[in-house]
Amino acid sequence: MTNKGPCCEKNQTAKIKEVEDLPFIMLELFTAEENIVTIDANHLVASKHIKAGSILLIQPPLASVPLPAKRHQRCNNCLKKAQLQCCSRCRSAYFCSNECFRNAWLHFHRVLCEPQQTDVYKDVDADRWLLERTALTLDSHKRLNKQHSHSPPHLPASIQALQTINLLDSSATTIPQQQQHQEIVDSVANFLSNYDCQLTKEELDTLWHRIRAASFPIQDIENHLEEVAIGVYPITNLFVQHSCRPNAALSYKQGGVQNLIAIEDISPGKPITITYADLISTKQERGEALKSRFGNKFKCHCNRCEGDLACLDAVLEKGETLKVSEKEAESLLEHYMISWSVLDMVKYSESKREKGESLSPVHTLDIPSFCMFINRIATPDIYYAPLTEKKKHTHHPESYLRVCNRNDRDELYRRIPLACQAIANIPQAPSFTVPFIKAAERLLRARITEGKWVESSRCALFLAIAYRLLYPLLHPKVSHHTLILARAGWNALVEMELIGVDRKLERIYENGAQTWIELARTAVATTFGRESNLWRDVIELQWVYEREQKVRGTA
């Protein structure tokens, strides 16, 4: 089941009829491949069979701002991480080149740049900053369009800036902090009143609502998908539906360019869906976030909320009753990362399998038990890899993509309810809870920074299993994490060789690292493409691994 769309369909339809050809003009401007998608009933749908990894839309931001904490690290125009120069006049803006400075001056910086002795944007508010920049960018497009009314080069920018943002419904969004919203609008209106900006206070208020609906966090795919900026992408919000089990996802290139990517095979006529909520959250938490963005009438009818995968939220909600805080979860995780004996768990698993006995924990599902028990049910490709005695070709790379066709995707969906039922049958399962998963993400980043790779590999394995339950297989978060798991596994193997460990444990990590590298190679190539630095990272990792295997073979 899919949702009818993120915005009020009645109001949206009326507006689109005023510019009936606009949606198809926009498709010509932003579609990556001709005739791959179309618009049906105001929703983006597949016009032919789409393979996983296909780029559906490529959209530059209407406006974007780096997060306040990243303002000194990212170009304030193109968001590039580079050696930046501070504007000598206002001492508050940073640019990577003269070209970026000129573009920024043309669209917004000429108004924002005032002579200052110090950085006046020290305590910048991201919402206010984005509203200022979007308003000024829209105003500059209006001016450029008037000045060059017979010049085609400005037409695409005018269509995107002046038409698309105006199609968004500004009445659906609810405002939890009305006072703060009003203060932001009043502040920006007072600031712009000193300049020849053609937006009234009422128009700024409407624009603020539309920005809230059409803004997305821009992630750096080279750095743990870290959020570095916020961008406004009205076409995505206007035509791409929400689902908590989506068939597409967003990825970002240099300059904040947003790519809409198919993360599974999509049949002709099927709506394109992304998630507008955090998938590591309960149904209630996602519902509240979606209503805050799209209005109180919005309700999700996707497969996770009301279909076969509703069991995921049932076990997450069961975990909420344990009242474990993220701080407590992190403390327990730190203990498990040190005390968890992978070799003992493998020996225990093999003995149970030989006797034909169940691996099911009796009372509680801690992190090691989760990774052994649930891993075997939900992600057998990860579970059995370290156990095999084969050193070569344990998995053909294409096997990772088989779940993208319908038959194997149904098999994956079948495994998820089985895993959820297994978790539900255990009285206490603190490991599969939102606090534990969030805490594990923080702990993994910390251990990687500290260079503690054995602990990192254990934490990465736990997250890999949790992600495979909560996300589609080729979601950017899963694909990126697959590379992290491969890197952590390989570095853990090197670390263990240096300190000297049991040969069987070393072989377990060796077999696991090989499989994880193969999975990462396919996942990264499909989700992020072979032009990305992530692809170069995984190829380099594979080369180092294979070189080491040759050295060992000749030793």
C-alpha positions as CSV (number, residue, x, y, z in Angstrom):
1,M,0.0,0.0,0.0
2,T,1.2,3.5,-0.7
3,N,0.3,6.9,0.5
4,K,-1.6,9.5,-1.5
5,G,1.2,12.0,-1.2
6,P,2.8,14.3,1.3
7,C,0.7,17.3,0.6
8,C,-3.0,18.1,0.4
9,E,-4.0,16.6,-2.9
10,K,-7.1,18.8,-3.5
11,N,-5.3,22.1,-3.2
12,Q,-2.3,20.7,-5.0
13,T,-4.4,19.6,-8.0
14,A,-6.1,22.9,-8.3
15,K,-2.7,24.7,-8.4
16,I,-1.2,22.3,-11.0
17,K,-4.2,22.8,-13.3
18,E,-3.2,26.4,-13.5
19,V,0.1,25.4,-15.1
20,E,-0.9,22.0,-16.5
21,D,2.3,21.4,-18.5
22,L,4.7,22.4,-15.7
23,P,5.2,18.9,-14.2
24,F,6.2,17.4,-17.6
25,I,8.5,20.4,-18.3
26,M,10.2,19.7,-14.9
27,L,10.6,16.1,-15.8
28,E,12.5,17.1,-18.9
29,L,14.7,19.3,-16.8
30,F,15.5,16.9,-14.0
31,T,15.0,13.4,-15.2
32,A,18.3,11.5,-15.3
33,E,17.1,9.1,-18.1
34,E,14.5,9.9,-20.7
35,N,11.1,8.3,-20.2
36,I,12.1,6.4,-17.1
37,V,9.4,8.1,-14.9
38,T,6.2,10.0,-15.5
39,I,3.6,11.9,-13.5
40,D,0.3,10.3,-12.8
41,A,-2.3,11.9,-10.6
42,N,0.4,14.3,-9.3
43,H,2.7,11.5,-8.3
44,L,5.9,10.3,-9.7
45,V,5.6,6.7,-11.1
46,A,7.7,4.3,-13.1
47,S,6.9,4.5,-16.8
48,K,8.9,1.3,-17.5
49,H,10.7,-1.4,-15.6
50,I,13.4,0.3,-13.5
51,K,16.5,-1.5,-12.2
52,A,17.9,-1.0,-8.7
53,G,20.6,1.7,-8.8
54,S,18.9,3.8,-11.6
55,I,19.0,7.5,-11.0
56,L,15.5,8.8,-11.4
57,L,15.8,12.5,-10.8
58,I,18.8,14.9,-10.5
59,Q,17.8,18.2,-8.7
60,P,20.0,21.1,-7.5
61,P,18.8,22.8,-4.4
62,L,16.6,25.9,-4.8
63,A,18.5,27.2,-1.8
64,S,20.9,25.7,0.8
65,V,22.8,26.6,3.9
66,P,25.5,24.7,5.8
67,L,24.6,23.7,9.3
68,P,25.8,26.3,11.8
69,A,28.5,24.0,13.1
70,K,29.8,23.4,9.5
71,R,29.7,27.0,8.4
72,H,33.5,27.5,8.7
73,Q,34.2,24.1,6.9
74,R,31.8,24.2,4.0
75,C,31.6,26.8,1.2
76,N,28.5,28.8,1.9
77,N,27.5,28.6,-1.7
78,C,28.3,25.2,-3.1
79,L,28.8,23.4,0.2
80,K,32.2,22.0,-0.9
81,K,34.7,21.0,1.8
82,A,37.8,22.9,0.8
83,Q,40.2,25.6,1.8
84,L,37.8,28.5,2.3
85,Q,38.3,32.3,2.3
86,C,36.3,34.5,4.6
87,C,34.4,37.5,3.0
88,S,36.6,40.5,3.9
89,R,33.6,42.8,4.1
90,C,31.1,41.0,6.3
91,R,33.6,38.5,8.0
92,S,30.7,36.0,8.3
93,A,30.6,34.1,5.0
94,Y,33.0,31.6,3.6
95,F,33.6,30.6,0.0
96,C,35.9,28.2,-1.8
97,S,36.4,30.3,-5.0
98,N,35.8,33.6,-6.7
99,E,33.1,31.9,-8.8
100,C,31.2,30.8,-5.8
101,F,31.5,34.3,-4.3
102,R,30.1,35.9,-7.5
103,N,27.2,33.4,-7.7
104,A,26.4,34.0,-4.0
105,W,26.6,37.8,-4.5
106,L,24.2,37.7,-7.4
107,H,21.5,35.6,-5.6
108,F,21.7,36.6,-1.9
109,H,25.1,37.8,-0.5
110,R,24.8,41.3,-1.9
111,V,21.9,41.9,0.6
112,L,23.4,39.9,3.5
113,C,26.9,41.3,3.2
114,E,27.3,44.3,5.5
115,P,30.6,45.7,6.8
116,Q,31.4,44.1,10.2
117,Q,34.4,44.0,12.5
118,T,33.7,40.5,13.7
119,D,31.6,37.4,12.7
120,V,28.0,38.4,13.4
121,Y,26.7,35.0,12.4
122,K,28.3,33.2,15.4
123,D,24.9,32.3,16.8
124,V,23.1,31.8,13.4
125,D,19.8,30.1,13.4
126,A,19.6,27.6,10.6
127,D,15.8,28.1,10.0
128,R,16.1,31.8,9.8
129,W,19.2,31.6,7.6
130,L,17.4,29.3,5.2
131,L,14.4,31.5,5.0
132,E,16.5,34.5,4.3
133,R,18.5,32.8,1.6
134,T,15.4,31.2,-0.1
135,A,13.6,34.5,-0.1
136,L,16.5,36.4,-1.6
137,T,17.1,33.6,-4.2
138,L,13.5,33.7,-5.3
139,D,13.7,37.5,-5.6
140,S,16.9,37.3,-7.6
141,H,15.3,34.8,-10.0
142,K,12.4,37.2,-10.5
143,R,14.8,40.0,-11.3
144,L,16.9,37.9,-13.7
145,N,13.8,36.7,-15.5
146,K,12.5,40.2,-16.0
147,Q,15.9,41.4,-17.1
148,H,16.4,38.5,-19.5
149,S,12.8,37.8,-20.5
150,H,13.9,36.8,-24.0
151,S,16.9,34.8,-22.9
152,P,16.4,31.0,-22.7
153,P,19.3,30.3,-20.3
154,H,17.3,31.7,-17.3
155,L,14.2,29.7,-18.1
156,P,15.0,26.5,-16.1
157,A,15.9,28.4,-13.0
158,S,12.8,30.5,-13.3
159,I,10.6,27.4,-13.6
160,Q,12.1,25.7,-10.6
161,A,12.3,28.8,-8.4
162,L,9.1,30.7,-9.2
163,Q,6.7,27.9,-10.2
164,T,7.6,24.7,-8.2
165,I,7.8,26.3,-4.8
166,N,4.5,28.0,-5.3
167,L,2.8,24.6,-6.1
168,L,3.5,23.4,-2.6
169,D,0.7,23.4,-0.1
170,S,1.5,25.9,2.7
171,S,-1.5,25.0,4.9
172,A,-0.7,21.4,5.7
173,T,2.3,21.9,8.0
174,T,1.6,22.2,11.7
175,I,3.9,24.4,13.8
176,P,4.7,23.0,17.3
177,Q,6.5,26.2,18.2
178,Q,4.3,28.9,16.8
179,Q,6.1,31.7,18.7
180,Q,9.4,30.7,17.4
181,H,8.1,30.5,13.9
182,Q,6.5,34.0,14.2
183,E,9.7,35.4,15.6
184,I,11.7,34.1,12.6
185,V,9.3,35.4,10.0
186,D,9.1,38.8,11.8
187,S,12.9,39.0,12.0
188,V,13.4,38.2,8.3
189,A,10.7,40.6,7.2
190,N,12.2,43.4,9.2
191,F,15.6,42.7,7.9
192,L,14.5,42.5,4.2
193,S,12.3,45.6,4.5
194,N,15.5,47.7,4.3
195,Y,16.1,46.3,0.8
196,D,14.2,46.2,-2.4
197,C,12.9,42.7,-1.8
198,Q,9.5,42.1,-3.3
199,L,8.2,39.6,-0.7
200,T,5.7,40.8,1.8
201,K,5.5,39.5,5.4
202,E,2.5,37.3,4.5
203,E,4.4,35.8,1.6
204,L,7.4,35.1,3.8
205,D,5.1,33.3,6.3
206,T,3.7,31.2,3.4
207,L,7.2,30.6,2.2
208,W,8.3,29.5,5.6
209,H,5.7,26.7,5.7
210,R,6.7,25.6,2.2
211,I,10.4,25.5,3.1
212,R,9.6,23.3,6.1
213,A,7.8,20.8,3.8
214,A,10.5,20.8,1.1
215,S,13.7,20.9,3.0
216,F,16.0,17.9,3.4
217,P,19.2,17.3,5.3
218,I,22.2,17.1,2.9
219,Q,24.5,14.2,3.8
220,D,28.2,13.8,3.1
221,I,28.4,10.3,1.6
222,E,32.2,10.3,2.1
223,N,31.9,10.8,5.9
224,H,29.5,8.4,7.6
225,L,26.5,10.1,5.9
226,E,27.1,13.1,8.2
227,E,24.5,15.8,7.9
228,V,26.4,19.0,6.7
229,A,23.7,21.3,5.3
230,I,20.0,21.8,4.7
231,G,18.6,22.3,1.2
232,V,15.2,23.1,-0.4
233,Y,14.0,20.6,-3.0
234,P,10.4,21.4,-4.0
235,I,10.1,18.9,-6.9
236,T,10.9,16.0,-4.5
237,N,8.3,17.1,-2.0
238,L,5.7,17.9,-4.7
239,F,5.7,14.5,-6.5
240,V,7.5,11.8,-4.5
241,Q,5.3,10.0,-2.0
242,H,6.3,8.8,1.5
243,S,6.6,5.2,2.6
244,C,8.3,3.6,5.6
245,R,9.5,0.9,3.3
246,P,10.4,2.9,0.3
247,N,11.6,1.8,-3.2
248,A,13.8,4.8,-3.7
249,A,16.2,7.0,-1.6
250,L,18.0,10.3,-1.8
251,S,21.8,10.7,-2.2
252,Y,23.8,13.9,-2.5
253,K,26.6,14.9,-4.8
254,Q,28.9,18.0,-4.8
255,G,27.0,21.3,-4.5
256,G,24.1,19.6,-2.7
257,V,22.8,18.1,-5.9
258,Q,20.1,15.6,-4.9
259,N,19.9,12.3,-6.7
260,L,16.7,10.2,-6.4
261,I,17.9,6.6,-6.7
262,A,15.9,3.4,-7.1
263,I,16.9,1.0,-4.3
264,E,15.0,-2.0,-5.7
265,D,13.6,-3.0,-9.0
266,I,10.4,-1.0,-9.7
267,S,7.6,-2.3,-12.0
268,P,5.9,0.0,-14.5
269,G,3.1,2.1,-13.1
270,K,4.3,1.7,-9.5
271,P,4.7,4.9,-7.5
272,I,8.2,6.1,-6.6
273,T,8.5,6.4,-2.8
274,I,11.0,7.7,-0.3
275,T,10.9,8.0,3.5
276,Y,10.3,11.4,5.0
277,A,10.8,10.0,8.5
278,D,13.6,8.3,10.5
279,L,13.2,4.6,10.0
280,I,15.0,3.9,13.3
281,S,11.9,5.0,15.2
282,T,8.6,3.5,16.3
283,K,5.4,3.9,14.4
284,Q,4.2,6.6,16.8
285,E,7.4,8.6,16.5
286,R,7.3,8.4,12.7
287,G,3.6,9.4,12.7
288,E,4.3,12.5,14.8
289,A,7.2,13.6,12.6
290,L,5.1,13.2,9.4
291,K,2.2,15.1,10.8
292,S,4.5,17.9,11.9
293,R,5.8,18.1,8.3
294,F,2.7,17.4,6.3
295,G,-0.3,18.2,8.6
296,N,-2.5,16.4,11.1
297,K,-4.5,14.7,8.4
298,F,-1.5,12.8,7.1
299,K,-1.5,9.0,7.7
300,C,0.9,6.4,6.4
301,H,-0.6,3.2,4.9
302,C,2.7,1.6,3.8
303,N,3.7,-2.1,4.3
304,R,5.6,-1.3,7.5
305,C,2.8,0.7,9.1
306,E,-0.2,-1.5,8.1
307,G,1.1,-4.5,6.2
308,D,3.2,-7.6,6.6
309,L,6.2,-5.7,8.1
310,A,4.1,-4.1,10.9
311,C,5.8,-6.7,13.1
312,L,8.9,-4.5,13.1
313,D,7.2,-1.8,15.0
314,A,5.6,-4.3,17.3
315,V,9.0,-5.5,18.6
316,L,10.4,-2.0,18.7
317,E,7.4,-0.9,20.8
318,K,7.9,-4.0,23.1
319,G,11.5,-2.8,23.7
320,E,10.2,0.6,24.7
321,T,8.6,-1.0,27.8
322,L,12.0,-1.8,29.1
323,K,12.7,2.0,29.6
324,V,16.3,1.7,28.7
325,S,17.9,5.1,28.0
326,E,20.5,5.7,25.3
327,K,23.1,6.3,28.0
328,E,22.4,3.0,29.7
329,A,22.3,1.3,26.3
330,E,25.7,2.7,25.5
331,S,27.2,1.5,28.8
332,L,25.9,-2.1,28.1
333,L,27.2,-1.9,24.5
334,E,30.7,-1.0,25.7
335,H,30.6,-4.0,28.0
336,Y,29.5,-6.4,25.2
337,M,32.0,-5.0,22.7
338,I,34.9,-6.0,25.1
339,S,33.5,-9.2,26.6
340,W,31.9,-10.7,23.5
341,S,33.8,-13.8,22.4
342,V,33.1,-14.4,18.7
343,L,35.0,-17.7,18.8
344,D,32.9,-19.1,21.7
345,M,29.7,-18.0,20.0
346,V,30.7,-19.8,16.8
347,K,31.7,-23.0,18.7
348,Y,28.4,-22.9,20.6
349,S,26.4,-22.3,17.3
350,E,28.2,-25.2,15.6
351,S,27.6,-27.6,18.5
352,K,23.9,-26.8,18.6
353,R,23.7,-27.2,14.8
354,E,25.4,-30.6,14.9
355,K,23.0,-31.8,17.7
356,G,20.0,-30.4,15.8
357,E,19.1,-28.2,18.8
358,S,17.6,-24.7,18.8
359,L,19.8,-21.6,19.1
360,S,16.9,-19.6,20.7
361,P,17.8,-17.7,23.8
362,V,15.5,-18.6,26.7
363,H,15.1,-15.4,28.7
364,T,16.9,-12.4,27.2
365,L,18.3,-11.3,23.8
366,D,21.6,-9.5,24.5
367,I,23.9,-8.2,21.7
368,P,25.9,-11.5,21.1
369,S,22.7,-13.6,21.1
370,F,21.0,-11.1,18.8
371,C,23.9,-11.3,16.3
372,M,24.0,-15.1,16.4
373,F,20.2,-15.9,16.6
374,I,18.6,-13.2,14.6
375,N,21.4,-13.0,12.1
376,R,20.9,-16.7,11.2
377,I,17.2,-16.1,10.6
378,A,17.1,-12.7,8.8
379,T,20.5,-12.4,7.1
380,P,22.0,-15.9,6.4
381,D,24.4,-14.4,3.9
382,I,26.1,-12.6,6.7
383,Y,25.7,-15.4,9.3
384,Y,27.2,-18.3,7.3
385,A,30.1,-16.4,5.7
386,P,32.6,-16.6,8.6
387,L,31.7,-20.3,9.1
388,T,32.6,-21.6,5.7
389,E,36.0,-23.2,5.1
390,K,36.1,-21.8,1.5
391,K,38.4,-18.9,1.0
392,K,37.4,-17.9,-2.5
393,H,34.1,-16.9,-4.1
394,T,31.9,-17.7,-1.1
395,H,29.4,-15.3,-2.7
396,H,29.0,-14.2,-6.2
397,P,28.6,-10.3,-6.2
398,E,25.4,-10.5,-8.1
399,S,23.8,-12.5,-5.3
400,Y,23.5,-9.4,-3.2
401,L,21.2,-7.9,-5.8
402,R,18.8,-10.8,-6.2
403,V,16.5,-9.4,-3.5
404,C,15.8,-6.6,-5.9
405,N,13.6,-8.7,-8.2
406,R,10.2,-9.7,-7.0
407,N,10.7,-13.3,-6.0
408,D,13.7,-12.8,-3.8
409,R,12.4,-9.6,-2.4
410,D,9.4,-11.6,-1.2
411,E,11.8,-14.1,0.4
412,L,13.5,-11.2,2.2
413,Y,10.1,-9.9,3.5
414,R,9.3,-13.5,4.6
415,R,12.5,-13.6,6.7
416,I,11.8,-10.3,8.5
417,P,8.5,-11.4,10.1
418,L,10.2,-14.7,11.1
419,A,12.9,-12.7,12.8
420,C,10.4,-10.4,14.5
421,Q,8.4,-13.4,15.7
422,A,11.6,-14.9,17.2
423,I,12.3,-11.6,19.0
424,A,8.7,-11.4,20.3
425,N,8.9,-14.9,21.8
426,I,11.8,-13.9,24.1
427,P,10.7,-12.2,27.3
428,Q,13.3,-9.4,27.1
429,A,15.0,-8.2,23.9
430,P,16.8,-4.9,24.8
431,S,19.2,-5.2,21.9
432,F,16.5,-4.5,19.2
433,T,15.4,-1.2,20.5
434,V,15.7,2.4,19.3
435,P,18.0,3.4,22.2
436,F,20.4,0.5,21.6
437,I,20.6,1.1,17.8
438,K,21.2,4.9,18.3
439,A,23.8,4.2,21.0
440,A,25.5,1.7,18.7
441,E,25.8,4.3,15.9
442,R,27.6,6.7,18.3
443,L,29.8,4.0,19.8
444,L,30.9,2.8,16.3
445,R,32.0,6.2,15.3
446,A,33.9,6.6,18.5
447,R,35.7,3.2,18.2
448,I,36.6,3.9,14.6
449,T,38.1,7.3,15.6
450,E,40.1,5.5,18.4
451,G,41.3,2.8,16.0
452,K,39.8,0.0,18.1
453,W,38.9,-2.2,15.2
454,V,38.0,-5.5,16.9
455,E,35.3,-3.6,19.0
456,S,34.4,-1.6,15.9
457,S,33.8,-4.8,13.9
458,R,31.5,-6.3,16.6
459,C,29.5,-3.0,16.8
460,A,29.3,-2.8,13.0
461,L,28.0,-6.4,12.7
462,F,25.2,-5.7,15.2
463,L,24.2,-2.6,13.2
464,A,24.4,-4.4,9.9
465,I,21.8,-6.9,11.1
466,A,19.5,-4.2,12.6
467,Y,19.7,-2.1,9.5
468,R,18.8,-5.1,7.2
469,L,15.6,-5.4,9.2
470,L,14.7,-1.8,9.2
471,Y,15.9,-0.6,5.8
472,P,15.6,-1.8,2.2
473,L,18.8,-3.7,1.3
474,L,20.2,-1.0,-1.0
475,H,19.2,2.0,1.0
476,P,22.2,4.5,1.2
477,K,22.5,3.9,4.9
478,V,22.8,0.1,4.5
479,S,25.1,0.3,1.5
480,H,27.4,2.8,3.2
481,H,27.4,0.7,6.4
482,T,28.3,-2.4,4.4
483,L,31.6,-0.7,3.5
484,I,32.2,0.2,7.1
485,L,31.6,-3.4,8.1
486,A,34.1,-4.6,5.5
487,R,36.7,-2.1,6.5
488,A,36.2,-2.8,10.2
489,G,36.4,-6.6,9.6
490,W,39.6,-6.3,7.6
491,N,41.3,-3.9,10.1
492,A,40.2,-6.2,13.0
493,L,41.9,-9.1,11.3
494,V,45.1,-7.1,11.0
495,E,44.9,-6.0,14.6
496,M,44.4,-9.6,15.7
497,E,47.4,-10.8,13.7
498,L,49.6,-8.2,15.4
499,I,48.6,-9.3,18.9
500,G,48.4,-13.1,18.1
501,V,45.1,-14.9,18.3
502,D,43.7,-18.4,17.9
503,R,44.0,-19.4,14.2
504,K,40.4,-20.5,14.1
505,L,39.3,-17.0,15.2
506,E,41.5,-15.4,12.6
507,R,40.0,-17.7,9.9
508,I,36.5,-16.6,11.0
509,Y,37.4,-12.9,10.6
510,E,39.2,-13.7,7.3
511,N,36.2,-15.4,5.8
512,G,33.9,-12.7,7.1
513,A,36.0,-9.9,5.7
514,Q,36.1,-11.5,2.3
515,T,32.3,-11.7,2.1
516,W,31.7,-8.3,3.5
517,I,34.1,-6.8,0.9
518,E,32.2,-8.5,-1.9
519,L,28.9,-7.3,-0.6
520,A,30.3,-3.7,-0.2
521,R,31.6,-3.7,-3.7
522,T,28.2,-4.5,-5.2
523,A,26.2,-2.3,-2.8
524,V,28.4,0.8,-3.3
525,A,28.5,0.4,-7.0
526,T,24.7,0.2,-7.2
527,T,23.8,2.9,-4.7
528,F,26.5,5.4,-5.1
529,G,28.0,4.6,-8.5
530,R,31.5,3.9,-9.6
531,E,32.4,7.6,-9.8
532,S,32.2,8.0,-6.0
533,N,35.2,8.0,-3.6
534,L,33.4,5.1,-1.8
535,W,33.8,2.9,-4.8
536,R,37.6,3.7,-4.9
537,D,37.7,2.9,-1.2
538,V,36.1,-0.5,-1.6
539,I,38.3,-1.4,-4.6
540,E,41.4,-0.4,-2.7
541,L,40.2,-2.5,0.3
542,Q,39.6,-5.5,-2.0
543,W,43.1,-5.1,-3.6
544,V,44.8,-5.0,-0.2
545,Y,42.9,-8.1,0.9
546,E,43.7,-10.1,-2.2
547,R,47.3,-9.1,-2.1
548,E,47.6,-10.3,1.4
549,Q,46.0,-13.6,0.5
550,K,48.6,-14.1,-2.3
551,V,51.4,-13.3,0.1
552,R,50.0,-15.9,2.5
553,G,49.6,-18.5,-0.2
554,T,53.3,-18.2,-1.2
555,A,54.6,-18.1,2.4
